[in-house]
Amino acid sequence: MSKSNNVYKDAYNRCLRLLDETRSLPSEPELGTLLGVSRTTVRTILARMEETGLIAWNKRAKTVLREPRPDDFFPEEETDTLAEIIERSFMRRLLAGGAEAGMQINELELAREIGVGTTSVREFLIRFSRFGLIEKRRNSHWVLKGFTRAFALELTEIREMFELRSAAAFAALPQDSAVWTDLDRLEDEHRLLASEIATRFNEFSELDERLHRLIHRASHNRFIVDFYDVIAMIFHYHYQWNKAQERERNEVAIGEHLAYISALKSRDLGKVDAACRKHLKSARQTLLTSIPESRPPLKP
């Protein structure tokens, strides 16, 4: 599924929820700002709503004809949040450029590539910049300042503290919580990827991100969630920074993930803690190996 399709489906579902609150929808530019997507995506959303009888669209007038039904929504598993889509696209852009200090990032180009509004991209970059990894320049340009070993070590200390707490909270969730179904689905995806590792090993990063994101959300702590939304993706994509033995490293990480998932399902806090610590220790070493000692940060 393309990134633009994910953006469209997520925005469409959010626009459906607006129909419960109003008798008519605002202008296309206002909708684009509200949903954080381009005007082209807004028009695609409106066309589908008109086709399914949700609205009457007559130029500027967009009158709501009925309330949305459950079957009007795209399934949640087919959508990612706008923030997740921007984060993943941003990391793909960095990886395509080698993630080298001095790399230029143009927010207009990134927004066009994803199919979202520039405001949403700019807000993400501003949030990301507070960690000192990117810096704003003139004319909607940003520059990557570079990843250092010192930064990586500081990051791992915070990540490990947060994830150990989140993993314990996850194991304590009631059996009827929807997260256990999500965990089952992720376990199946891990096993499938492991069986096809020879040709699909480079798909591990996004699977890695999804598992850890599911775990940390169990913390119900806004500061932990905010931290992961901006920084944790560095860990999940660092597997691709160093191409040496990429398949082997990803294969080992999948095995660690499956052991981690098994521990979570056991709800045994001792097993959860041990599996979590083992995987985080491995991830720390892989991250440090991916950052050469000689790579200097970009000077202001």
C-alpha positions in Angstrom: 0.0 0.0 0.0 1.5 3.4 -1.0 2.2 6.1 1.5 -0.3 8.5 -0.3 -3.0 5.8 0.0 -2.4 5.6 3.8 -2.6 9.4 4.0 -5.8 9.4 2.1 -7.5 6.6 4.2 -6.4 8.1 7.5 -7.6 11.6 6.4 -10.9 10.1 5.1 -11.7 8.4 8.4 -10.9 11.7 10.3 -13.1 13.6 7.9 -16.0 11.1 8.5 -15.9 11.9 12.2 -16.4 15.6 11.3 -19.7 14.7 9.8 -21.1 13.9 13.3 -20.3 17.5 14.3 -21.6 19.6 11.5 -24.4 20.0 8.8 -21.9 21.2 6.2 -18.2 20.9 5.6 -15.8 23.9 5.4 -14.0 25.0 2.2 -11.3 22.8 0.6 -8.4 24.9 1.9 -9.9 24.9 5.4 -10.4 21.1 5.2 -6.8 20.6 4.0 -5.5 22.6 7.0 -7.8 20.8 9.4 -6.8 17.3 8.1 -3.2 18.2 7.3 -3.4 17.0 3.7 -3.1 18.5 0.3 -6.1 20.0 -1.6 -5.9 17.1 -4.1 -6.4 14.6 -1.3 -9.3 16.7 0.0 -11.0 16.6 -3.3 -10.6 12.8 -3.5 -12.1 12.5 0.0 -15.1 14.7 -1.0 -15.6 12.8 -4.2 -15.9 9.5 -2.4 -18.2 11.0 0.2 -20.5 12.3 -2.6 -20.4 8.9 -4.3 -21.4 7.1 -1.1 -24.3 9.5 -0.4 -22.7 11.1 2.7 -22.7 14.6 1.3 -24.1 16.7 -1.6 -21.2 18.5 -3.1 -22.1 21.5 -5.3 -19.0 23.6 -5.8 -18.5 25.4 -2.5 -21.5 23.9 -0.7 -20.9 20.5 0.9 -24.1 19.5 2.7 -24.1 16.5 5.0 -26.9 14.1 4.0 -26.4 11.3 6.5 -24.3 10.2 9.5 -21.5 7.8 8.7 -22.0 4.1 9.3 -19.2 1.8 10.6 -18.8 0.3 7.1 -18.1 3.8 5.7 -14.7 3.8 7.6 -11.6 2.2 6.2 -10.3 -0.6 8.6 -7.8 0.7 11.2 -5.2 -1.9 10.0 -5.2 -0.2 6.6 -4.4 3.3 8.0 -1.5 4.9 9.8 -1.8 8.2 11.7 -0.5 11.2 9.8 2.4 11.6 12.3 3.5 8.0 11.7 3.4 8.5 7.9 5.5 11.6 8.1 8.0 10.0 10.5 8.5 7.0 8.3 8.8 9.1 5.1 11.3 11.4 6.9 13.4 8.4 7.9 13.3 6.9 4.4 14.5 10.2 3.0 17.4 10.3 5.5 18.3 6.7 4.6 18.2 7.3 0.9 20.7 10.2 1.4 23.0 8.1 3.7 22.0 10.0 6.9 25.2 12.0 6.6 25.8 15.3 8.5 25.1 18.2 6.2 22.3 16.5 4.3 19.6 19.0 3.1 15.9 18.4 3.8 13.3 20.5 2.0 9.9 20.5 3.8 8.1 21.4 0.6 9.6 18.5 -1.3 8.9 16.1 1.6 5.3 17.3 1.8 4.8 16.8 -1.9 6.4 13.3 -1.8 4.0 12.2 1.0 1.0 14.0 -0.3 0.3 16.0 2.9 0.2 19.7 3.8 3.4 21.5 4.4 2.1 22.7 7.8 2.0 19.1 9.1 5.6 18.4 7.8 6.9 21.6 9.3 5.3 20.8 12.7 7.0 17.4 12.7 10.4 18.9 11.8 10.1 21.5 14.5 9.4 18.8 17.1 12.2 16.7 15.8 14.6 19.7 15.8 14.5 20.2 19.6 16.7 17.1 20.0 19.5 18.8 18.1 19.6 16.4 15.1 18.3 18.8 12.5 18.5 22.6 12.2 16.3 25.1 10.4 17.7 27.1 7.6 16.2 29.7 5.2 13.5 29.0 2.6 11.9 25.9 4.1 15.2 24.1 4.3 16.6 22.0 7.1 20.0 20.4 7.6 20.9 17.2 9.3 23.5 17.8 12.0 24.6 14.2 12.3 24.3 11.4 14.8 27.2 11.0 17.3 28.0 8.1 19.6 27.6 10.4 22.6 24.1 11.3 21.4 23.3 7.6 20.8 24.4 6.6 24.3 22.2 9.3 25.9 19.3 8.2 23.8 19.7 4.5 24.7 19.6 5.3 28.5 16.3 7.1 28.2 14.9 4.5 25.8 15.7 1.6 28.0 14.2 3.2 31.1 11.0 4.0 29.2 10.6 0.7 27.5 11.1 -1.4 30.6 8.3 0.5 32.2 6.1 0.2 29.2 6.7 -3.5 28.8 5.7 -4.1 32.4 2.5 -2.1 31.9 1.7 -4.0 28.7 2.0 -7.4 30.5 -0.5 -6.1 33.1 -3.2 -5.2 30.6 -6.5 -7.2 30.9 -6.9 -10.2 28.6 -9.8 -8.5 26.7 -7.7 -5.6 25.7 -7.4 -5.1 21.9 -3.6 -4.9 22.2 -3.4 -8.7 22.5 -5.0 -9.1 19.1 -2.6 -6.5 17.7 0.3 -8.5 19.3 -1.0 -11.8 17.7 -1.0 -10.1 14.3 2.5 -8.8 14.8 3.7 -12.2 15.8 2.3 -13.7 12.7 4.0 -11.0 10.6 7.3 -11.7 12.3 7.1 -15.4 11.6 6.2 -14.8 8.0 9.1 -12.4 7.6 11.5 -14.8 9.2 10.4 -17.5 6.7 11.1 -15.1 3.8 14.1 -13.4 5.3 16.3 -14.0 2.3 14.3 -11.7 0.1 12.5 -9.4 2.6 15.1 -8.7 5.2 15.1 -4.9 4.5 11.4 -4.8 5.5 12.3 -5.4 9.2 12.7 -1.7 10.2 9.0 -0.9 9.9 7.9 -4.1 11.6 10.4 -3.2 14.4 8.9 0.2 14.8 5.3 -1.1 14.9 6.1 -3.6 17.7 7.9 -1.1 19.9 5.3 1.6 19.3 2.5 -0.9 20.4 4.5 -1.7 23.6 5.2 1.9 24.6 1.6 3.0 24.2 0.7 0.7 27.1 2.5 3.1 29.4 -0.4 5.7 29.0 2.2 8.3 29.8 2.2 11.4 27.5 5.9 12.1 28.0 6.9 8.5 27.0 4.5 8.6 24.0 5.9 12.0 22.9 9.5 10.7 23.2 8.8 7.7 21.1 6.8 9.6 18.5 9.9 11.7 17.7 13.0 9.7 18.6 12.4 6.0 18.9 12.2 5.6 15.1 16.0 6.2 15.0 16.4 2.8 16.7 13.9 1.2 14.4 15.6 2.4 11.2 19.2 2.2 12.3 19.2 -1.4 11.1 19.5 0.0 7.6 22.2 2.6 8.2 25.0 0.0 8.1 24.4 -2.3 5.2 27.1 -4.8 6.3 25.5 -8.1 7.4 22.1 -6.5 7.3 20.2 -9.7 6.7 22.0 -11.5 9.5 21.4 -8.6 12.0 17.7 -8.4 11.1 17.3 -12.2 11.4 18.8 -12.1 14.9 16.5 -9.2 15.8 13.4 -11.0 14.6 14.3 -13.9 16.9 14.7 -11.5 19.8 11.3 -10.0 19.0 9.6 -13.3 18.9 11.1 -14.1 22.4 10.0 -10.7 23.6 6.4 -11.3 22.3 6.3 -14.7 23.9 7.4 -13.2 27.2 4.7 -10.5 27.0 2.1 -13.2 26.3 3.2 -15.2 29.4 2.5 -12.1 31.5 5.4 -13.2 33.7 7.1 -9.9 34.7 10.5 -11.7 35.2 10.4 -13.1 31.7 9.2 -9.8 30.2 12.0 -7.9 32.0 14.7 -10.4 30.8 13.5 -10.5 27.2 13.2 -6.7 27.1 16.7 -6.1 28.5 18.3 -8.6 26.1 16.7 -7.1 23.1 17.5 -3.5 24.1 21.2 -4.4 24.9 21.4 -5.9 21.4 19.8 -2.8 19.8 22.2 -0.5 21.7 25.2 -2.4 20.3 23.8 -2.4 16.8 23.1 1.3 16.9 26.6 2.1 18.2 28.2 -0.1 15.5 26.2 1.9 12.9 27.8 5.2 13.9 31.5 5.4 13.1 33.7 7.1 15.7 35.0 9.4 13.0 31.6 10.8 12.0 31.6 14.4 13.4 28.5 16.5 14.0 27.8 19.4 11.7 29.1 22.7 13.1 26.5 25.5 13.3 
